[in-house]
Amino acid sequence: MENASQLVKQLSAKENRRLLATLHAPYRLDVLDQYGATAYDLPDGRVLVDWQSHGHLFLSVEHLRAVYGPRESSAEATHLFAGICTFSPDFPGQAPAAAVRLLQQLGVPDQGLGPLVLREVDRALNRRPQAVTLAPDELFGGLVALVGEVLRAALPDARWQMRSAPGFDLLEPVIERPPFRTLDPGLLVYKELYEHALEPRGSICLHDHVKVEIATAGLPA
């Protein structure tokens, strides 16, 4: 598509949240599989890609693929969590203890599971002399557990579920709150650490992004 990238509309964080709040359809698993991006179909055929700190609005999924380029072949494709963390079927039962261990590891006082605890976690992570990366590290699984537990505590009727990753022989932990959209703490942590790896001078901001997730799930943050 000629000048495809020029037709992408970038949304501010506020515009992105406002549009997300109107959507109740699940995100597109094919786009997540291909590009590691959370994308939603809009009623008018456009596609919203949610980067949490901002959004990208495409004319269609074909427009998205024209801008992002061809997908990997199935032989080359790897899951986002490959080589970083493996989640067992009983992860939901282990998550509360894993969240507490992470707080202890980071030296963060146990203040309960309100979103404010993530502000202290952000500060602790940003104070670490060694940058937090996506290399295999017990921090990743602990962060997923903590973020999921915060979401579960904030949203009535929310619960952990393990789902099969499409096209891969592994499980992903998600938070489901019927009939609203499924929340993905693993993807949220991955995207935050990925953006930090691209711009290590920036700060990790899990607290702000979890507030967005809570707000777009139908409750005030």
N, C-alpha and C positions, 0 to 999 in steps of 0.2 A: 504494500500500500504506500503510495507516494506521500512523503511528508507525514507519515503515520504518527511519528512522535510529536509533531506540532499540534495534532488534534487531541492529545491527551490533556484533560483539564485537571489541574492540581487543586485539591481542596485543603483548606486549613483544618486544623484539629477540630475546631468548633463546627465547621461545615460537615466534616466527616462524621462527627458524633451525631449531628442532627439527622443526617441521611440514614445512618445505621439504625437510629431509633425507630425508623418507619418500617424496617424490614424484619420479617419473621421467618423467611425461608432459610434453610441451611446453606452454608457456603459451598462453593463448587469444589468437590474433591478432585476433579481432573486438573484444575488450575493449581491447587495446592500440591498435587503430585508432580506436576510438570515444573513449576516455578517456585514452590515454597511460599506462595502468596495466598492470603485469604481473600477470596473474591465472591461477590454476591451479584446475582442477576436482579436488575431493576425491572419493574413492570413494563417500561418502554423499550426494553431490549438492550439498554446500556449495561455496563458491568462496572461495579465499584470494587476497587482493590483497597483493602484496609491495611494501612501501615501503622495504625494506632496514633502516631504523632502527626499524620496527615493522610490524605486519601488521593487515589488516582481514579479518574472517571474516564472509561473507554466507551467508544461508540457501540462496540459489540465484543464478543469473545474473540472473533476473528481479528478485530482491531488490536486487542490485547496481544494475541499471538504474533501479529505482524511487528509489534513494537518490541516484545520480549525475545523474539527469535524462535527458531525451531526447538522443540523439546529434545531431551536426550533419548537415545535409543533405549529400548527396554533392557538391553544387555549392559548399558552404561549407567542406568538410573540407580540412584541410591537414596535411601530414606534419610530425612533430615537428621534423625537421631543415630544413624549408623556410625559406629565407632565412638559415640559419646556416652550413651546410656541405654540400657535394656530394662524394660519395665515388665515385671512378672505379673501373672494373672491376679495375685493377691496384693498388688500395690495399693488398692483402695484401703485395705485394712492396715497396711503399714504406714500410710501417709501421715496420720497424726503424730506417730513417734518420730518419723523422719523429719517432720517440720520442727519438732522440739530439738532434735539433735542438731539441725542446721543452726538454730538460734544459739545453742550452746557453743557450737563451733565458731560462730562469728562474734561471740561475746555480747549478744543482744539479750537484754532482760526479757523474760517471758511476760508479755503484757496482754496476753490473750490473742485472739485471731482477728481483731479489727484491722482495717486497711492501714492504720497508722503504724502497725508493726513493720510494714514494708518500707516505710520511710527510714526507720532505724536500720533495716537490712541494707537499703541503698547506701546509707552513710558508711556502714561497715564495709561493704564491698568496695566502695570508692576510696576508702582509706587503705585498702590492702596494697602493700608494696609491689606485689606481682599482679598484673592485670588479670581480670577474670576472662577466660576464653572459652571457646567451644571444644577444647581438647577434652579427652576423657577425664572426668573429675567428679568426685562424689558431690560437689556443690550443685551440679546440674539437677540430679535427681532430687536433692533436698529442696532446691528452689521450686521445682515443679510441685512437689508435695506441699510446700508452704503456700504458694500462690493458689493452688487448688483448694486448700483448706480455708484460706481467707475468702475465696469466692463462695465456697459451700456455706460458710458461717453467715455471709452477708445476704444470701439469696434464699428465701423460703422454699422448701421442698427440693433444693438442689442436692444432687448426689453424684458420687463418683461412678463412672462406668468405664470398662475396658473395651475398646473396639478394635477390630482387625484393621490394620492399615491396608488400603486398597493396593494390590499389586505387590505386597511385601509380606513375608512370613514373620510378622511381629505385631505387638499390641501397643496401642496408644491410650494413655489415661485422659479422660475428658470429664467435664462436669456437665451433667444434664439437668435442666430445669423445665420439665414439660409445662405448658406447650411451647415454651420459648426456645430460642436457638441454643445449640450446644456450645459450651465454652471450652476452649482448648488451652489449659495452662502450660502444657509443654511447648506449644507453638508460640505462646506469648513470651515465655522465657527465652526460647531459641531466638526469636526476632530481636529481643532486647539485647542479648549478648552478641548477636550477629552485627547489629548496628554499632555496638560499642567496639567490636573488633575492627570495623571499617573506619571508625573515628574514635580512636582510643583516648583522645584528649577530652572527649565528652564524658558525661556522667551517666551511670546506670540509673534508670528511673522506673523501676518496677511499680512503685507506689502509684505514680501518675497513670500508668497504663492499666493497672488493675481498677482504678477508679473509673476509667472509661468503660471497662468491661461491665462493671456493676451498673453504671448509668445506662448503658445501652441494653442491659438485660431487663430494664423496666423499673428499676428502683433509683432513687436519688443517691448519688455517691457521697 
